[in-house]
């Protein structure tokens, strides 16, 4: 008889602030995402703390009263981890650790931890380790509380924080070694990409957990790992896909997220070469998520950061089967209609209409809804790129409808 696996979630609390640039509604949305990140990393959020401030406190991120309140809650409820929604400075992390006796993490540290859990290949592990070392380097002094600089006076003058300096040198050497290792693997991957010949390359991009891997499995008959958690896929998967008789390469890349740590963007730039070298991008959007428009903006910003924003893009609005809109009762004259009240048909008449019929698709990858329409659109886009590149191959790949008629004959 198989024993039931018991997963022990760490008891955690999360902290965020409402500022001039971040409203309470926006904070709640970020904290929802932070809670999902915590769950993905193996934690259970017991309580959320928030405070209205003009700007973060440079010493302890939140005010002194709030820190005391959090400290009391941590002691009374045996909280093992406290997670802050924004990146803490090394001094903030050190000051908070002196007051609160538990693990102090920030959003960046949490995302790095999830990446470390999810990294399967040597390449992904190297990239994550590099990002972790770059994050750790300025924070080393905060970890060595027993090595404070020695007191002055007779017989007390010593070399100071030599052990910290040694550690810093070790981490710097490690960063240098990892960068060299990544350069070597980049060359290998560059050779692999050049060996793929002149096939048209299509890349799936999008926010994390929007269904890219599910779509990859559906269209490419692949077996890419799929899970309803953030960053389920870290390693880029490339598959040869054939629609009718037209072959092309489809790659599934790491998902993006708001407030993505800069260390990760830097170390994963090489993985994102698949996006940079693609001929066509399929931007997958989870339309069932209430903040999908923010997700689109985050992905577009990341594409701009890696200089891939000028490529042809087809917007694929996924999870239409899970889409639910808010409703207003007929006798309710007070509630104002917002985008959250829009039906799918109403959404199609908004800015989505300006994308054009050819550049906006509405599908469900899990249930394969509108899948034939999706295959036709991808076929036509890939065919157009292929014919532009090889005009003499035009007769090989007819229009999609002609290809279907030929099959039926």
N, C-alpha and C positions, 0 to 999 in steps of 0.2 A: 504493500500500500504506500502510495506517495505521500510524503509529509507535506502539509500545507506550509508554504513559505510565508513567514511573518516579516513584514517590512516595518522597521522601527523608524518613524519619521522624527526628525529633530524638532523640538519645540522652539519656534522662532517668533519674533515680533518685528514689525517693519515700521520705518519712520520716514515721513516726508514733510515738506513744508509748502505752504501757500505763499507765493511772492507776487510782486507786481507783474512778473512775466508768466506766472503759472497760476491759473484760477483754481478754485476748489474742485470744480468739475474735472478739470484736466488732471489735477493731483490724484483724484479717485481713480481715474482711468489708468494713470501710471502705476498706482498701487495695486490695481487689479492685475496688471501685467507682471509686476514684481512678485505678487502672490503666486502667479502661475509659474514664474521662473523659480521661485523657492520650492514649489511642489515638484518641479522637474528635477531640481538638485537633490531632493530628498528631505524637504522640511515641511512642517505644518505650521501655518501662521495662526497664532493664538490671538494676537491683538495688533491693531494698527494705531500708530500715534501720528498726529499731524498738528502743525502750529502755523499761525499766520505771522509772517515776518516780512520786513521790507527786503532783506537779503539774508543769506545764511550767516550765522554767527561764526566768525573766523576761528574761534577757539574750539567750540563744541558743536558746530553746525546748527543745533537748536538752542533755545534760551536755557539759562541755568535752572529755572523752575521746572521746565519740561524734562531736563536731564534727570533731576531728582525724582520726578514722577515715574520716568521710565525705569530708573534704578530700583525704586521700590517695587514696581511691578515685576521686574526681572527676578528679584530676590524672592518675592512671595510665590511666584509661579514656576520657579526652577527653569527659567528660559535659558537655553544653551547658546542661542545665536541671535544677535541683533543686526538687522540689515537696513541700511540707509538707501534711499531711492536715488541719490546723486553720488558722484564720485567724491570721496572725502580726501582732503589733503593729508599728507603724512602727519602734520602736527595735530590736525583734528582727530585723526585716528588714535594717536598717542594719548591726547588729552582725555578722550572718551574712555579709552581702556583703563586709565588711572581711576576713573570714577565708577565705571560699571564693570563688574567682574564676570564677563562672558565673552564669547567670540564676537568681534566687531567687524562686520563686512560692509562693503558698499555694492552698488549695482554692478560695477565693473568686475569686482572680485567674484561676485556670484556668477556672472556670465562666463568668466574665465574658468570657474570650477565646473560648470556644466560642459563647457567645451572639453575640459580635461577628461571628464567622464565619458564623453561621446567619441573621443578620438580613437579610431580603430587602427588606421594605417600608420606606418612609421612617419610618413610625410605630415599627416594631420597632427600627430603627437609632437613633432618637431616644431610646427608652427605655433601650437598652443604653448609649448614650453618657452619659446622665445617671447611670446606675449606676456606670460607669467613673470619671466625674469625682468622684462622691461618695467612691468608694474611694480615688482618687488624692490628693485634697486633703490629708489628714493625712500622706501619705507623700512629699510633694514634697521636703522637706528632705533625705531620704535619697538622692534621686536626684542632688543637686548636690554631689558630694564636692569639686569644685574651687572651690567658693564658701564654704569654711569661714570663720567669723568671723575678721577679721584680727587679727594679733598686736598686743599692746599695745606701749607704748614711744614714744619720740620719732619723729615722722614716720610712725607706724604707725596712728594713730587714724583710722579711716575709717567710712563709713556702714554697714559690716557686710553682712548678707545681703540687700541691696536687690533683687538679681535674683530671689531666692526669693520675697520679698514681692510683687514684680511678677507672678511666675508664679501665686502664690496668688490675687491679685486677678483675673487672667485666668480662672483656673479657676472662681472664685466667680461671675464675670460670665457665664461659659459655662453654669454650673448654672442660674442665674436665667433665662437665655435659653431653655434646653431645657425648663425647667418651664413657661414661658409657651407654648412651642410645643406641649407635651403638652396643656396646658389647651385650646388652640385645637382640636387634633385630637380631644380628648375630646368637645368640644361637637359636632363634626361626626359622631362615632360615635354620640353620644346621639341626634342627629336621625335617623341611619340606623336605630337600634334602634326609635325611636318610629314610624318609617315602615313598620315590618314588621307593623303592625296588631295584631290580637288573637290571632295564632296562638300555639299552645302552644310554649314554648321548652324544648328538651332540651339539656343540656351534657354532654359527655364529660369526665370528670376522672380523674386517676390519676397514678401515679408515672411518671417518664420511661421510655420504651422498653417499655411494657406492651402496645402494639398498638392505641392509640386511633385513629391515622390509618388503620391497616389496616381496623379496624371501620367507620370513617367511610366508607371507599371501598366496603366490602362492602354496607353498608346504604343509603348515599346515592348509589351509582353515581357517586362523585366521583373526582377524580384528585389527591388530596392526596399530597404527597411522603412516601414511606415509606423508611426505611433502618434497619438494625440498629445504630444508634448513639444515644447519649444526646442529647436535645434536637434531634431531627431536625425537629420542628415548633416554630416560635416564634410565627408569626402565627396569630391566631384565624381559622379558616375556618368560615363559616356556610353551610349548604345547606338548601334546602327538600327535605324527604323526604316521600314518600307511601307509607303501608302500607295496602293495600287501597284504600279511597277517603278515608282520613284524612290530611290534610296537617299537618305540623308543621315547626319549624325545629330543625336539629341543628347544634351548634357543637363544633368540636374545638379545645381550648385547649392552652396550653403545659404540659408535664409538670412535676411537682414532684420534688424530691429532698431527701434528708436534708442537714442543715447548709446549707440554702439561704441564700445571702447576703442579709442584711437589705436591702441597697441594691436588690437585684433585686425583692424582695417589694414594696418601696415603689414602684419605678418601673414595675413590671408590674401594679400594683393596677388601673389603668384597663383593661388587657387582660382582667383577671379579672372585670371588670364583667359579662362574658358569663355567668360562673358565678353571680355575685351576683344577676343578674336572671332566671336560668333558673327554670322551673316544676318541672323534674325533673332530677336528676343521675344519670347512669350512671357509677358508680365502677368503672373497669376495673382489674382486678388480674391481674398475671402470676403465675398459680399455679405455674408451673414454676420460679420463682425460689425458692431455699431460704429467703430471708428475707422472703417476701411479707407476713407479718404485721407486720413493722417498717415496710414500705412503706405498708401501710394506715394505721398509726398516724401516719406522717409526713404523709400526704395529709389525714387527719382534722384534724391540728393546723393545717395551712395553711388548710383550709376554715374552721376556727375563727378564725384570724387575720384572714381577709377577711370574717368574719361571714356565712358561707354554710352553717354546719353544721346548721341546723334545717330544711333543705329535704328533701322526700321523695327517698330514694336507693334505687336498685336496684344491688346488688353484682353485677358481671359478672366471673366468674372465667374469664379468657381463657387461651389456650395449653394447653388440656387435652391436646392431641396431643403436646406436648413434656414433659408432667409425668412424672417418674421418681422413684420412692421407693426408699429404701435397704431392703435385705432382711437378715434374720437367718437363718442356717442353723439347721436343726432341732436339731443337736447343739451349737449355741452357747448355753451357759447363762450366759455372762458379760456379753454385750452387752445393755444396757438399752434397751428400746424408747422412742424419742423421736418427736416429731411428724414428723421426717424419714422415719420408717418407715411413716407412714400412707399407705394407698391413698386414691384419690379418694373411694371409698365411705365410708371411715372418717372422712375430713375432714368429709363431709356430716353426720356424727352429732355433731360437736363444736359449738363456738359458732356454726358456720354454720347449724346446725339451728334455732337460736333466731331467726335472721333471718327464717325462714318461707320456704315454697316460692316465694311471689310475689316475695320480695326477694333471692333468690340464684339466679343462673343460671350454668351451666357450659358454656362454648362454646369453639370454636376459630375465630377470625375468619379466619385464613388458609385453613383447609380447610372453612369454613362448617359445622362440626359443631354440632348442636343449634340450627341457625340459625332454623328455623321456630318453635321454642319461644321463642327470643329475640324474634323479630318479634311473636309473639302477646302476650308479656308487655309489650313496649313499647307496642303498639297499645292494650292494655287500660288501661295507666297513663295514656297521653295522652288516650284517650277519656274516662276518668273526670274528668280535669282540665278537658277541653273542655265536658263536660256540666254540670259544676259551674258553669262560667263562663257557659255558654249553654244553660239547661235546655230551651229550645224547639227546640234542634238535635238532641235525643236520637234522633229517628226517622231522622236522616241517617246515623248511624254505628251499625250493629248490633253485637252481640257478634262477636268474631273468627270463631268457628265458624259463626255465621249468615252472616257475610260470605263465608266460603268456600263455604257451601251455595248462596248466591245466584250466586256466580261459576260454580259447576258447572252450575247450571240454565241 
